[in-house]
Amino acid sequence: MRGGEKYSHKLMKKIRCEIPDVPGALGKLAAAIGDRKAILGDITRVEVTPAHVVRDVIVYFDNPKHVQDTVAALKKLKGYKILAVEDEILRIHKGGKVAVQPLVRVESLSDLRIVYTPGVAQVCNYIVEHPQEARTYTAVGNSVCIATNGSAVLGLGDIGVAAAMPVMEGKSLILHKMADVSCVPLLIDSSDADRIVDILEGIAKTFSVIMIEDVKAPLCFEVEEKLQKRVSIPVFHDDQHGTATVILAALIRALKMTGNKKQEVRIVINGAGAAAMAAAKMLIAYGFRHSILCDSAGPIYSGRTNGMNPYKEEIARCTNSGKVKGTLADAMKGADVFIGLSLPGLVTSGMVRSMKKKPIVFPMANPVPEIWPYEALAAGAAISLDGRTINNALAFPGIIRGTLDAGAPLITYKMKFAAAETLAALAGKNEIVPDFMDPAVHRAVASAVRAAAEKSMVRK
């Protein structure tokens, strides 16, 4: 649907209308929608009768009341009839987005005896003698668990495990589509780190990678650290490391286009959650020397006492060497790069103008950014993109595929650097990151990640 990406933060409804079959009738409907400040999307002809045309019209709204007011106005149009108002998003998600599918056909009793008893005993006995071959002769080698407790879902916050399932299914679908990975979404109804870790450790033999998703900070840090020590397969928190990898890729490419050097630019990151912490650490590990991390209380610095925790204290020791204090606006003055991983509308055009000439601005709050990219560009930014473009979905399919192919026990910085550098190299002439929908991009990332993993494993 054209416009679907641009207006993805709005409510989308499909309105089925019976319209008089006369010149200008469709235009009258469109004008009525526009008068109510709703945004017209795709229009599809459903049926033609002697006197009317039935059309499905996609319309984008700001909120439920906006829907009600607009539909009420359309019902007042003489000769028009509203036949139905449907939630197109709910329709697409009905029944879920993923399912377990067999890879082997069973069409006869002979087939059944091979895939089940008695033939399966041969495979079981082989694995008893060669335990490592479970990855080869079962689904384990290509299976990933995507686990959440629903405490930090997208831009929605703590909405609980049941409401988080559509997001887990979405990531599963992306991994299957772009990297041919089999995924199992897992909902864990707990906010206790040890309980979550115990559950995931108990099922770890089923998978070759465990992905932790949409778990709030600092709980996610504790879960990842403890679990990785207790299992022999990679633990990957995509909200941290996938997001950080794509930010690094975008920054590598943006610096190349603007002619800046990573050792010299001053970066301000707003937000102190999982993604922001991981991005700051990854940029430091990659060689960026000057960065400031801000939270709701302003710049984080060593010695600050307000709103601190052990993870903020750790990041304070390696950022903001000048101990800049005050507000986000104070931190942004003279900065070369802004990365937003916080809340909508926190950055003004004036704050962008206070940065260095032609800064790089990545406002990535979801679903509405800290400042809209067009506003940042109008305020003087050389490059500005939000989270719809700089999205972790560009990184995690290739990272997971490469990790599985290498049989890597961990996902290291070198593997993530390889992914970021590949993404930056694949961006087109006027692009910051390549097209997510191009399968070749994910294959290239997977190949680079696998090579980096295998090189590291050989050295050990």
Sequence and secondary structure as in RCSB ss.txt:
>XXXX:A:sequence
MRGGEKYSHKLMKKIRCEIPDVPGALGKLAAAIGDRKAILGDITRVEVTPAHVVRDVIVYFDNPKHVQDTVAALK
KLKGYKILAVEDEILRIHKGGKVAVQPLVRVESLSDLRIVYTPGVAQVCNYIVEHPQEARTYTAVGNSVCIATNG
SAVLGLGDIGVAAAMPVMEGKSLILHKMADVSCVPLLIDSSDADRIVDILEGIAKTFSVIMIEDVKAPLCFEVEE
KLQKRVSIPVFHDDQHGTATVILAALIRALKMTGNKKQEVRIVINGAGAAAMAAAKMLIAYGFRHSILCDSAGPI
YSGRTNGMNPYKEEIARCTNSGKVKGTLADAMKGADVFIGLSLPGLVTSGMVRSMKKKPIVFPMANPVPEIWPYE
ALAAGAAISLDGRTINNALAFPGIIRGTLDAGAPLITYKMKFAAAETLAALAGKNEIVPDFMDPAVHRAVASAVR
AAAEKSMVRK
>XXXX:A:secstr
 TTTTTTTTSEEEEEEEEEESSTTHHHHHHHHHHHTT EEEEEEEEEE SSEEEEEEEEEESSHHHHHHHHHHHH
TSTT EEEEEEEHHHHHHTT S     SS   SHHHHHHHSTTTHHHHHHHHHH GGGHHHHSGGGGEEEEEE S
SSBTTTBS  HHHHHHHHHHHHHHHHHHH  EEEEEE     HHHHHHHHHHHGGG SEEEE S  TTHHHHHHH
HHHHH SS EEEHHHHHHHHHHHHHHHHHHHHHT  TTT EEEEE  SHHHHHHHHHHHHHT  EEEEEETTEE 
 TT  TT  HHHHHHHTTS TT   S HHHHHTT SEEEE S TT   HHHHHTSSSS EEEE  SSS SS HHH
HHHTT SEE  TTTS GGGTHHHHHHHHHHHT SS  HHHHHHHHHHHHHHS TT SS  TT HHHHHHHHHHHH
HHHHHHHHH 
